[in-house]
Amino acid sequence: MSKLWYMYVTAFIAGIGITIVGMIQGNIAFVAIGVIIGVALYFNRGQIQ
């Protein structure tokens, strides 16, 4: 597995964590950041082999 793959997985886990923390705290900014990370990863998924 490549370094890019590990960076992708790390960003995915961070995005999930930020979104969950935002939902628990009721902080819409954290939820929005987590969603933005998820959308960015979705559109870049073709680069991960």
C-alpha positions in Angstrom: 0.0 0.0 0.0 1.3 3.4 -0.9 1.9 6.5 1.2 -1.0 8.2 -0.6 -3.4 5.4 0.5 -2.4 5.8 4.2 -2.9 9.6 3.9 -6.4 8.9 2.4 -7.3 6.5 5.2 -6.0 9.0 7.8 -8.0 11.8 6.3 -11.1 9.6 6.2 -10.8 8.7 9.8 -10.2 12.3 10.8 -13.3 13.4 8.8 -15.5 10.8 10.5 -14.1 11.8 13.9 -14.7 15.5 13.3 -18.2 14.9 12.1 -19.1 12.7 15.1 -17.6 15.2 17.6 -19.6 18.0 15.8 -22.8 16.0 16.1 -22.3 15.2 19.7 -21.5 18.8 20.6 -24.1 20.3 18.3 -21.4 22.2 16.5 -22.5 22.7 12.8 -19.0 24.0 11.9 -17.4 20.7 12.8 -20.1 18.8 11.0 -19.5 20.9 7.9 -15.8 20.4 8.0 -16.2 16.7 8.2 -18.6 16.7 5.3 -16.2 18.8 3.2 -13.4 16.3 3.9 -15.7 13.5 2.9 -16.7 15.2 -0.3 -13.1 15.9 -1.2 -12.1 12.3 -0.6 -15.1 11.1 -2.7 -14.1 13.2 -5.7 -10.4 12.1 -5.4 -11.1 8.4 -4.9 -10.0 7.6 -8.5 -6.4 8.6 -7.6 -6.2 5.9 -4.9 -5.1 2.5 -6.4 
